Amino acid sequence: MCGMEKIIACQISYVPVITDRIDEKVEKILSLIENSGLEWNTGLFATEIKGPKTLIFSLIQEIFEGAEEEGQFVLEIKLSNICGC
């Protein structure tokens, strides 16, 4: 994977606001990440994702659009091109 395209790391936190369905909305976003085919690991406050730059940015757009369908939210994203690859 490293030789073909630049690998980056992403840490993302999704927080739905003004809702009583927090768990359901978070699960929807997590399913987008799980189905992305990228390497990921969910922690207590964020999910770390690692993969080709174009796929990470595509997933971020998909997450944003999916979250937008669910209502108001905060999406915190950290990106790094230093991932040990």
Buried (B, 14 or more C-beta within 10 A) or exposed (E): EEEEEEBBBBBBEBBBEEEEEEEEBBEBBBEBBEEBEBEBEEEEEBBBBBBBBEBBEBBBEBBBEBBEEBEEBEBEBEBEEEBEE
